[in-house]
Amino acid sequence: MSRAQGYTRAQILLHWVSAVLVIAAFVTHDAMIAAAEAERAGSWAGYEPVTLIHIAGGVAVFFFALWRLGLLSRRGAPPLPEDEPLLLRAISVAVKLMLYAIMIVMPVTGVLNWFGEIDLARQIHVAMEPVVPLSVLLHFLGALYQQFWLKSGVLTRMLRPEA
């Protein structure tokens, strides 16, 4: 994979739109659980805006993740700061991989559960639920730590194209 000096406008836009959609899916989680329970009980009244946000947002996150991975495979990613400790590099890579796994596995298992009623998909989806906020929080705190403590400029790369 080549090493770009920064991210493109498309990569930055996809990052922030994905972030908003992941947060929206997390915030609408309880409404989706209520809809699933009502559906199982036979009292579901149909789609409401909140459940549609959860489902459509999750599907969009999946396609945006694939798009992002395609851009990443063609362009590469800016290198991590050279003076970054090895442990911090490993954590950074692990969190990034976890976020991509979340953006792919959660929508797939959600769709298979909701529309296909596949119990294994539901189990995987439920098991990953606590990983979502933890991964997002680690990513967020890591970016802030890099920017304001280490002063590496890593956060700036996701705010300005080719920074």
HELIX and SHEET records of a PDB file:
HELIX    1   1 ARG A    9  VAL A   27  1                                  19    
HELIX    2   2 HIS A   29  ALA A   41  1                                  13    
HELIX    3   3 PRO A   49  ARG A   75  1                                  27    
HELIX    4   4 LEU A   86  GLY A  116  1                                  31    
HELIX    5   5 ASP A  119  MET A  128  1                                  10    
HELIX    6   6 VAL A  131  LEU A  144  1                                  14    
HELIX    7   7 TYR A  145  TRP A  149  3                                   5    
HELIX    8   8 VAL A  154  ARG A  157  1                                   4    
END                                                                             
